[in-house]
Amino acid sequence: MFSKLKSSSISALFLLTYSLILAPWTCFFVMNQPIYLLEWNIINISSCTMTLTIILDMISLSFSNVVCLISGCVMLFSSSYMSHDPFLKRFIWLVMLFVLSMNMLVFISSLPAILLGWDGLGIVSFALVIYYQNMKSLGAGMLTVLANRIGDVMILISIGILVLQGHWIIVSMWDFHLSTYVVLTITIAAMTKSAQIPFSAWLPAAMAAPTPVSALVHSSTLVTAGVFLLIRFFPFLSQSSLFQPSLLFISVLTLLMAGIGANYENDLKKIIALSTLSQLGVMMMSLAMNMVYLSLFHLYTHALFKALLFLCAGMIIHNNLNGQDIRSMGLISSQAPVTVACLNIANLSLCGAPFLSGFYSKDLILETSLASPTSGLMVLLIFLATGMTAAYSLRLSFCSLWSNMKTPPLHAKAEKNLYVNWATTVLTLAAIVAGALFQSIFLPFSPEPFILPTMYKFLTIIVILLGLFLSATFWEADFFPKKMNKIKFFFTTMWFLAPTSAQPLTKLSMLLGTNLMKSVDQGWLEILGGQGAFASVSKGFVMNQKFQIKSFNFFILNMLFFVMMILLLMKI
């Protein structure tokens, strides 16, 4: 056990040290704003060259820093959480491969080379989702990998179209006659990775993975890869007139769908996954409103408090005999006070409570959306979804942390674990302080200063308080009908996205496969294939044998007849 703990702790130490070393360089790049393109010439054959282009700028270095900080804390947490797993070393290698793929995606600026990181994320995430190898995780893994393959194909198509430009460097792209198709393919690729409608079903399904994987994959890495791709391509994508309105419509729909669905969900990890989906909608929405750096700002703050939320949820599930249903939990606040304190800080940050990290980015985005020339209906839906966030956060706390005890008392052994405490403490401090630190970095890049009326200024806080009030008033254990009805089924299945993403496609492929097997494998191939050929050759052999036997008999009869004729002639 010591060697297992040692291997995961060493990887955590390596990641945290890398993040610490990178921090001053990130500060230098933030203050001076240099951009370096390093081109490594791999091979020259005649006039053909193969190069690898690496980009060093504020975005790539800060993104890598945040990813490695969260990965280090998650690996530290895994030292305790996964200590009894017989395949811990395999898990560590997979997580480290995942972090490497993310860093490759961040630092490489050439589109074909980005596929190394992009495909790496998809393949390793599939291996991590099916880690427990039961029917549920295998089904979730297939849904995850098939949704991500759509994005991979779109990247390949865009690489093919960009051959007409003569290069694939992201920062040097320009408008040309097929640029609309490139915009479409890259946007769809980003939507599949960031689980926007209609590709949202895989994100809650991927909760079948171990909790440390959920904390890493669904907070700062896999799901943010799509947002990061759009941020990188934004100067080129924004030249298309259809890009921003269509992205705004899809992101607001995703935001609303995830917010309503989380209020009906009872699985603890799925509630947090739907909240991730909701915040991804916020990031995409801010990109659609031309707030590139505010989107990146929210991406960083969200990554920190969401990783903390997943780790705290993991400890609650671990101590609750691996039960994830919030209806079976209760009074955890008095049994695991440190975990619950960290969970509450992450939850308040998610809601946008003042002076926590989520407040600085979310409040700026919502205020800018009020000042921007956007449809009034869209702004109304955005604020409705913000109220939903506060409602499901309070419902989660009501059901699991402060309600009456419904199960036997937990053992508080995990509260005394150093690995867990260090991981949650680092992320809690980040969730409190990071917003104020990042604000000083990203404010110079925010849109032009604007003046809001006092009512608009307080609108975000009013909506959050209204969401909390409605949640406290209505969301009791017996408020919703116990039986499933059509409306409840519509909201719990993410507007029918969950069944339609899996069942029709599966049924179609199964029917097609069965019909092909019956008509081809068990039909025509029986006649024309190996077995048919064998049967016809065998039949030929049998007929040939029969013919030979008959011809031999005919020959013997002829000989007998000839001998008899000779004998008769001799007697005569």
Disulfide bonds with the S-S distance in Angstrom:
none
